[in-house]
Protein backbone atom coordinates (compact mmCIF):
# COMPACT_ATOMS: atom_id res chain seq x y z
CA UNK A 1 0.00 0.00 0.00
CA UNK A 2 1.46 3.35 -1.03
CA UNK A 3 0.23 5.93 1.47
CA UNK A 4 2.37 8.63 -0.12
CA UNK A 5 1.33 8.55 -3.79
CA UNK A 6 3.41 10.68 -6.12
CA UNK A 7 6.23 11.15 -3.64
CA UNK A 8 9.72 9.80 -3.92
CA UNK A 9 10.40 7.12 -1.36
CA UNK A 10 12.88 8.55 1.15
CA UNK A 11 15.38 6.17 2.61
CA UNK A 12 16.07 8.29 5.68
CA UNK A 13 18.85 10.74 6.37
CA UNK A 14 22.45 9.99 7.22
CA UNK A 15 22.17 12.19 10.31
CA UNK A 16 19.27 13.08 12.54
CA UNK A 17 18.51 16.76 13.26
CA UNK A 18 20.52 16.57 16.49
CA UNK A 19 23.65 15.70 14.44
CA UNK A 20 23.89 12.11 15.62
CA UNK A 21 24.23 9.40 12.97
CA UNK A 22 20.77 8.08 12.16
CA UNK A 23 20.05 4.43 11.52
CA UNK A 24 17.97 4.09 8.35
CA UNK A 25 14.26 3.63 8.83
CA UNK A 26 12.55 0.58 7.36
CA UNK A 27 9.86 1.12 4.71
CA UNK A 28 7.20 0.43 7.35
CA UNK A 29 8.77 2.91 9.78
CA UNK A 30 8.72 5.52 7.01
CA UNK A 31 4.99 4.86 6.55
CA UNK A 32 4.42 5.24 10.28
CA UNK A 33 6.50 8.43 10.39
CA UNK A 34 4.37 9.87 7.59
CA UNK A 35 1.22 9.13 9.59
CA UNK A 36 2.72 10.54 12.80
CA UNK A 37 3.50 13.89 11.20
CA UNK A 38 -0.03 13.97 9.77
CA UNK A 39 -1.37 13.68 13.32
CA UNK A 40 -2.57 10.08 13.32
CA UNK A 41 -2.92 8.43 16.73
CA UNK A 42 -1.55 4.96 17.45
CA UNK A 43 -5.06 3.55 17.06
CA UNK A 44 -5.60 5.34 13.72
CA UNK A 45 -2.15 4.29 12.49
CA UNK A 46 -2.86 0.68 13.39
CA UNK A 47 -6.19 0.72 11.55
CA UNK A 48 -4.67 2.39 8.48
CA UNK A 49 -1.83 -0.14 8.27
CA UNK A 50 -3.78 -3.23 9.35
CA UNK A 51 -1.68 -3.92 12.44
CA UNK A 52 -2.37 -3.93 16.16
CA UNK A 53 -2.12 -0.78 18.22
CA UNK A 54 0.79 -2.35 20.10
CA UNK A 55 2.66 -2.83 16.81
CA UNK A 56 2.02 0.81 15.86
CA UNK A 57 3.45 1.87 19.25
CA UNK A 58 6.50 -0.33 18.68
CA UNK A 59 7.12 1.29 15.28
CA UNK A 60 6.91 4.74 16.87
CA UNK A 61 9.38 3.69 19.56
CA UNK A 62 11.80 2.30 16.97
CA UNK A 63 11.60 5.55 14.97
CA UNK A 64 12.38 7.62 18.07
CA UNK A 65 15.26 5.33 19.04
CA UNK A 66 16.80 5.17 15.56
CA UNK A 67 16.61 8.90 14.96
CA UNK A 68 17.22 10.08 18.52
CA UNK A 69 14.15 12.32 18.17
CA UNK A 70 11.50 12.29 20.86
CA UNK A 71 9.17 15.19 20.03
CA UNK A 72 6.69 15.85 17.22
CA UNK A 73 8.08 19.21 16.02
CA UNK A 74 11.53 17.71 15.49
CA UNK A 75 10.06 14.61 13.82
CA UNK A 76 8.16 16.94 11.52
CA UNK A 77 11.33 18.87 10.66
CA UNK A 78 13.04 15.57 9.92
CA UNK A 79 10.17 14.51 7.62
CA UNK A 80 10.50 17.83 5.77
CA UNK A 81 14.28 17.44 5.50
CA UNK A 82 13.97 14.05 3.76
CA UNK A 83 11.24 15.27 1.40
CA UNK A 84 8.45 13.25 2.96
CA UNK A 85 6.25 16.29 3.49
CA UNK A 86 6.46 19.87 2.27
CA UNK A 87 6.85 22.93 4.41
CA UNK A 88 4.26 25.66 3.86
CA UNK A 89 6.75 28.31 4.95
C-alpha positions as CSV (number, residue, x, y, z in Angstrom):
1,X,0.0,0.0,0.0
2,X,1.5,3.3,-1.0
3,X,0.2,5.9,1.5
4,X,2.4,8.6,-0.1
5,X,1.3,8.6,-3.8
6,X,3.4,10.7,-6.1
7,X,6.2,11.2,-3.6
8,X,9.7,9.8,-3.9
9,X,10.4,7.1,-1.4
10,X,12.9,8.5,1.1
11,X,15.4,6.2,2.6
12,X,16.1,8.3,5.7
13,X,18.8,10.7,6.4
14,X,22.4,10.0,7.2
15,X,22.2,12.2,10.3
16,X,19.3,13.1,12.5
17,X,18.5,16.8,13.3
18,X,20.5,16.6,16.5
19,X,23.6,15.7,14.4
20,X,23.9,12.1,15.6
21,X,24.2,9.4,13.0
22,X,20.8,8.1,12.2
23,X,20.0,4.4,11.5
24,X,18.0,4.1,8.4
25,X,14.3,3.6,8.8
26,X,12.5,0.6,7.4
27,X,9.9,1.1,4.7
28,X,7.2,0.4,7.4
29,X,8.8,2.9,9.8
30,X,8.7,5.5,7.0
31,X,5.0,4.9,6.5
32,X,4.4,5.2,10.3
33,X,6.5,8.4,10.4
34,X,4.4,9.9,7.6
35,X,1.2,9.1,9.6
36,X,2.7,10.5,12.8
37,X,3.5,13.9,11.2
38,X,0.0,14.0,9.8
39,X,-1.4,13.7,13.3
40,X,-2.6,10.1,13.3
41,X,-2.9,8.4,16.7
42,X,-1.6,5.0,17.5
43,X,-5.1,3.6,17.1
44,X,-5.6,5.3,13.7
45,X,-2.1,4.3,12.5
46,X,-2.9,0.7,13.4
47,X,-6.2,0.7,11.5
48,X,-4.7,2.4,8.5
49,X,-1.8,-0.1,8.3
50,X,-3.8,-3.2,9.3
51,X,-1.7,-3.9,12.4
52,X,-2.4,-3.9,16.2
53,X,-2.1,-0.8,18.2
54,X,0.8,-2.4,20.1
55,X,2.7,-2.8,16.8
56,X,2.0,0.8,15.9
57,X,3.4,1.9,19.2
58,X,6.5,-0.3,18.7
59,X,7.1,1.3,15.3
60,X,6.9,4.7,16.9
61,X,9.4,3.7,19.6
62,X,11.8,2.3,17.0
63,X,11.6,5.5,15.0
64,X,12.4,7.6,18.1
65,X,15.3,5.3,19.0
66,X,16.8,5.2,15.6
67,X,16.6,8.9,15.0
68,X,17.2,10.1,18.5
69,X,14.2,12.3,18.2
70,X,11.5,12.3,20.9
71,X,9.2,15.2,20.0
72,X,6.7,15.8,17.2
73,X,8.1,19.2,16.0
74,X,11.5,17.7,15.5
75,X,10.1,14.6,13.8
76,X,8.2,16.9,11.5
77,X,11.3,18.9,10.7
78,X,13.0,15.6,9.9
79,X,10.2,14.5,7.6
80,X,10.5,17.8,5.8
81,X,14.3,17.4,5.5
82,X,14.0,14.1,3.8
83,X,11.2,15.3,1.4
84,X,8.4,13.2,3.0
85,X,6.3,16.3,3.5
86,X,6.5,19.9,2.3
87,X,6.8,22.9,4.4
88,X,4.3,25.7,3.9
89,X,6.8,28.3,4.9
